[in-house]
Amino acid sequence: MSLDQVRSIADAVLYEGYLLYPYRASSHKNRSRWQFGVLGPPHATAASFGEEPEMEVQCLLAPHDGPAAVTVQLRFLQLQVREVRSTGEDGVDVPVEQLTVDGESVMSWDEAVEREVVLAEMPLGEVADTVHEIPGGEDTEPVTDARGVVVGRIVRRRLPLAVRVRVHVSVVDNGYIRLAVAVRNERPEPAATKDAAIRSSLIGAHLLLRAHDAEFVSLLEPPAGATAAAGRCRQNRCWPVLAGPKGTKDTLLGAPIILYDYPEVAEQSPGALFDSTEIDEILTLRVMTMTEEEKAEAKATDPRAREIIDRCDGMSPADLQQLHGLLRDPHPPRSAAAVGPAADVRDAGPAAFDTAGAPWWDPAADASVRPGSDSVVIDGVRVAGGSLVRVHPSRRADAQDLFFAGQVARVTAVLSDVDGGTHIALVLVDDPASDLHDWYGRYFYFAPDELTPLSAEETAQHREENRS
């Protein structure tokens, strides 16, 4: 399998935080970027707020019959300072925050350049400890107006970086191999300020590991023989998950955020938003609410921001509807073509609907579900709509649970969720607004083990008191 198949996920990790809505240089959110995968310089002062310089991932492999090997690919961003300069009549360039030429603006800003360090097909019996130099540099781009006259320059500067990659292998339980890959920022110069620290950092750092004549073991769901060894794997600012097509085990992503095995970018997503753990629909709609002045500033901030604005502005109603996503049956019927628990619910197609054509989440799909009359047995007593119970909150989901303790409540409905859990809706009997809550459908929800049914005598007493 080509690593290109997992790059959409890896790039989402790489650029998470690169731009923060509303993508303008003046936005306060954009003054604190690069939240994840930052490996700071080891000699940063406390005043610089530099991140830790190291990360490490440990994972398990099951070797095949051939000579097992692994390819280690470290990916990160190198910060690049973009300084805009305006050329005066005397020909002298002066740094400016913003330069407007023929109605289009460009702003001084911190960009980033993608970098990779690759250790190709290392035999699993070997140990590696290598330092890799990432060159700095300075590039200059002239800015010309419609007449071709140079009116300014864009100067881009990068500091050199150094990164150490260490690979260690050991044999553990039942013949499994534990692979440890550690990455450390080795830039020797001190960093005294916040700007100096981030410019000396590896940003969005993550690992892509490829197994040869071996396969990775899921640390989330390890096989029985690997459970103990998986539990002894230790992670430092990097979390390993299987990546690529579901069921494959030759690629592993070590991400600075916790993901599940085989993470995916939603197929409805039309392009990167650089807040890739967010919901495309929400961000797109929010971009569309920006004023023309805000959009102009966002476009001047970064070419990637310009791409986002233009894409959102050009979306049709059908494109927006596509972003709304869809509901999928979490318990699709199994067919002869669905083999084992790995069958993907997206392949269920019409099986996600019952014979009457109603989707699984529609109450019409199961006429036997009647929350107003359904019941549940608590302490041997049938509890349904109208039953009186005493509340004993035990889950402490809300601070006001403390005020419910010992209160008598009337059950309004017994509901079940798609995961098989039972939830009991109720209103407090002594609440003066209980009738209003009932009319609005505003209920409190508790689990059966948090309720005690009132005895027949207590129920009769409460109802007599309410009549009086």
LODODREN-130812 format. One record per residue (C-alpha): residue in one letter; x, y, z. Coordinates in steps of 0.05 Angstrom, whole numbers, plus 32768, in hexadecimal, padded with zeros to 4 digits. Layout:
residues N
AXYZ/...
end
This chain:
residues 468
M800080008000/S801980467FEF/L802280778028/D7FFD80A97FFC/Q7FBC80878013/V7FC6809F805A/R7FE180E48049/S7F9C8104804F/I7F9B80F18099/A7FE5810280A3/D7FDC81468082/A7FA0815480AF/V7FCD814780EA/L8007816E80CB/Y7FDE81AE80BE/E7FB081AC80FB/G7FB881F18118/Y7FDA820F80DB/L7F9F823E80D2/L7F6C824B8107/Y7F28826880F6/P7F1C829F80E1/Y7F60829880BD/R7F7382E180C6/A7FB682FA80DF/S7F938329810F/S7F6A82F2812F/H7F7E82E38176/K7F7882998169/N7FAC829D8132/R7FDF82B98163/S7FE382758185/R7FEA8242814D/W800C81FE8148/Q7FE981DA8181/F7FFD81928172/G803D816C8163/V806C81A58175/L80B2818F8188/G80D481CC81A5/P811E81DD81A9/P814181BB81E3/H816381FB81FA/A8125822781FE/T811E8253823B/A80E082518268/A80CC8295824E/S80C7827A8207/F809082488218/G80B4821581EC/E809581D081E5/E80B9819081FA/P80ED817A81C7/E80DC813081C3/M80A780FE81B0/E80A880B281AD/V807A807C8193/Q807C803381A6/C80567FFE817E/L80537FB48170/L80617F8C8131/A80547F44811F/P808C7F2D80F0/H807E7F0280B3/D80AD7ECC8098/G80DB7EFC8072/P810E7F2E808C/A80E37F6280AF/A80F17FAC80A5/V80D17FEF80B2/T80D28032808F/V80CF806E80BE/Q80B580AF80A2/L80B680EE80CE/R808C812780B3/F8088816E80D0/L808381B780BE/Q80BD81E880C0/L80A7822E80D1/Q80B58263809C/V80B082AD80AD/R809182D58074/E80A5831E8077/V8084834F8048/R80AE838B8032/S809783CA800E/T80C583EB7FDD/G80C684377FE3/E80D5846A7FAD/D811E846A7FC3/G8121841F7FB5/V8129840C7FFE/D810083D28019/V80DC83DD805B/P80BA83A48083/V806E83AD8086/E8036838480A4/Q800D83898064/L8018839D801C/T7FDE83AB7FED/V7FEB83A87FA2/D7FB483B27F6E/G7F7F83A57FA2/E7F9F83637FBA/S7FC283607FFD/V7FF88333801A/M800C83338063/S80488321808C/W803A82DD80AB/D8059829C80C4/E805382658090/A806E821E8091/V809281EE8063/E808781A28063/R80C381788075/E80D0812D8077/V810681008093/V810580B9807A/L8129807B8093/A811A8048805D/E81117FFD8069/M81397FF680A8/P81407FAC80BC/L811C7FA180FE/G815C7F84811D/E81817FC68116/V818480038144/A818780498127/D819C808B8145/T81A380C18110/V81A3810D810F/H8186813180D2/E8194817980C0/I815A81A280A5/P817881DF8080/G81608225808C/G815F825A8057/E8145829B803B/D811D82A57FFB/T810882E77FDB/E80CB82F17FAE/P80BF83347F8B/V807A83537F8E/T806583787F4F/D802983A17F3C/A7FFF839B7EFC/R803283C47ED6/G806B83947EEA/V808A83C77F19/V80AB83A87F57/V808783C77F93/G80A083997FC9/R80BE83567FDD/I80AA83198004/V80E382FD802D/R80DD82B7804A/R810D829F8080/R8116825A80A0/L8144824780DA/P816C820680D3/L815481CB80FC/A8173818A8113/V814B814C8125/R8161810B8144/V813C80CB8134/R8149808D815E/V812D8048814F/H8130800F8180/V81157FC88179/S81097F9181AC/V80E77F4D81AB/V80AE7F4781DE/D80767F1581EF/N80647EDE81BD/G80977EF48189/Y807A7F3A817F/I80AC7F728171/R80A87FB48196/L80BE7FEE816B/A80D08030818D/V80DB806F8163/A80F180AE8188/V80F880F38169/R811D812E8188/N812881758173/E817481808177/R817A81C98165/P81B681E1818E/E81A7822C8191/P8180824981CD/A813B826781C4/A812A82A081F3/T80E682B681D7/K80A6829581C2/D80B282A88179/A80F8828C817B/A80E0824B819A/I80AA823D8166/R80D9824F812D/S810A821B8148/S80D581E5814F/L80BC81AA8128/I807281B7811D/G803B81838113/A806E814C811B/H80548106810F/L806D80C280F7/L8058809480BF/L8073804E80C7/R807180198090/A807D7FCF80A0/H809F7FA0806F/D80957F548078/A80727F6480B9/E80317F8280D1/F801F7FB48107/V7FF47FA08142/S7FBA7FCD8158/L7FC87FE9819D/L7F7F7FFA81A4/E7F667FB48196/P7FA37F85819B/P7F9A7F3A8191/A7F997F1081D0/G7FE27EFC81CA/A7FF97F4481C5/T7FCE7F6481FB/A80047F658231/A803A7F7E8202/A800C7FB481E7/G7FFD7FCB822E/R80487FD6823A/C8051800381FD/R805C804A8214/Q804D808981EC/N806980CE81F4/R8042810581D0/C803580D68196/W7FFD80A2818E/P80028067815D/V7FC6804E8135/L7FBE802180F8/A7FB4804A80B9/G7F9E803E8071/P7F6580138057/K7F417FEE808E/G7F5E7FAA809C/T7FA47FBA8083/K7FDC7FB780B6/D801B7FCF8092/T8015801980A3/L8013803D80E5/L8009808680F4/G802980A48132/A800080E4813D/P8006811A8172/I7FBB8113817F/I7F9680D48194/L7F7280B48159/Y7F508071814D/D7F6A803B811E/Y7F5F804A80D5/P7F4C809380DD/E7F2A80B380A2/V7F1B80F88087/A7ED080FC8079/E7EC280EE8031/Q7E94812B802F/S7ECF815A803E/P7EDF81837FFF/G7F24819A8017/A7F5181AD8050/L7F3A81E08084/F7F7781D880B2/D7F4881CC80EC/S7F41818480D5/T7F28816A8117/E7EED819A8110/I7EAE819280E7/D7EB381AC80A0/E7E6B81C3809D/I7E7181F080DA/L7EB2820F80C3/T7E998219807C/L7E5A823C8093/R7E82826780C3/V7EB2827B808B/M7E7582908061/T7E5F82C08099/M7EA082E88095/T7E9C832F807B/E7EBE8341803A/E7EF383678061/E7F01832A808D/K7F0682FD8050/A7F36832E802F/E7F63832D806C/A7F6082E18070/K7F7482DB8026/A7FAF830A8033/T7FC582E1806F/D7FD782A0804C/P7FCC827F8007/R7FAC8243802A/A7F7A8272804B/R7F6A82908007/E7F5C824A7FED/I7F2C823C8026/I7F06827E801D/D7F0082747FD1/R7EE9822C7FD9/C7EB4823E800D/D7E9A82797FE5/G7E94824D7FA7/M7E6D82157FC7/S7E2982067FA9/P7DEB81F47FD3/A7DF781AB7FBF/D7E3F81AF7FD8/L7E2781CB801B/Q7DF381948021/Q7E2A81608015/L7E4F817D8051/H7E13816F807D/G7E298126807D/L7DFD80EA808A/L7DE780BA80C1/R7E00807280BD/D7DE2803680DF/P7E0F80228119/H7DF17FDC8119/P7DE67FCA80CF/P7DC97F8680BF/R7DFD7F5280AE/S7DFB7F31806A/A7E227EFA804A/A7E507F2E802D/A7E5F7F4D8071/V7E987F25808E/G7EA67F2D80D8/P7EA27F6B8103/A7ECD7F9580D3/A7E957F9D80A0/D7E8E7FE78092/V7E4A800680A0/R7E5480328062/D7E4D7FF38038/A7E097FE38056/G7DE4800D8022/P7D9A7FFE8021/A7DA47FCE805C/A7DA6800C8088/F7D5B8012807D/D7D247FE48092/T7CF27FC58063/A7CC480018069/G7CFC802F8051/A7D0580538093/P7D4E806180A9/W7D66804280EB/W7D6380848111/D7D1B809380FE/P7CE8807D8133/A7CBE806080FB/A7CF4802D80EF/D7CE08008812F/A7C97800E8142/S7CA47FE78181/V7CCA8023819F/R7C98804E81C6/P7CBD807A81F9/G7C7C80928217/S7C64804C8229/D7CA48023822B/S7CBB800B826F/V7CF87FF38294/V7CFD7FC782D3/I7D207FE7830E/D7D287FBF834F/G7CF37F8F8336/V7CC07FC78329/R7CA87FDB82E4/V7CB6802582D7/A7C94804A829D/G7C76808D828C/G7C5180A782C9/S7C78807E82FC/L7C9480A28339/V7CDD8097834B/R7D1080B2837C/V7D5080CE835D/H7D9580B98375/P7DC880D98345/S7E0880B18343/R7E2A80C68303/R7E34810F8314/A7E2D812682CD/D7E13816982E3/A7E1C81938322/Q7DD0819A832A/D7DCD814F8334/L7DDC815F837D/F7D9981838383/F7D7481478366/A7D8C8117839B/G7D5180F983C0/Q7D1D811E8396/V7CDE80FD837C/A7CD481008331/R7CA080EA82FF/V7CB780C082C4/T7CA180DC8280/A7CC380AB8251/V7CF2806F824D/L7D2380758213/S7D59804981F5/D7D95806181CD/V7DB6803E8192/D7DEB802081BF/G7DB77FFC81E9/G7DB8802B8225/T7D79803F824A/H7D698086825E/I7D2D809C8288/A7D1080E1827D/L7CEF810182B9/V7CD8814182DB/L7CDC81518325/V7C99814C8348/D7CA781878377/D7CC081B4833F/P7C8C81EC8336/A7C9E81EE82EC/S7C9881A382E1/D7C5981AA82B6/L7C7C81DF828C/H7CB981B18283/D7C8B8179826E/W7C6881A6823D/Y7CAA81BD821E/G7CC78176821F/R7D00818D824B/Y7D1281518276/F7D4A813882A2/Y7D6880F5828F/F7D8280C182BF/A7D98807882BA/P7D6E804182D9/D7DA280358310/E7D9A807D8327/L7D5080748337/T7D278050836C/P7CDD8043835E/L7CAD805C8394/S7C83802983B8/A7C38802783AB/E7C2C804A83EE/E7C5E808283DF/T7C42808B8399/A7BFA809183B4/Q7C1280C383E9/H7C3580F083B7/R7BFA80F08388/E7BCA810083C1/E7BF7813A83D6/N7BF98155838F/R7BAD8153838A/S7BA7817A83CB/
end
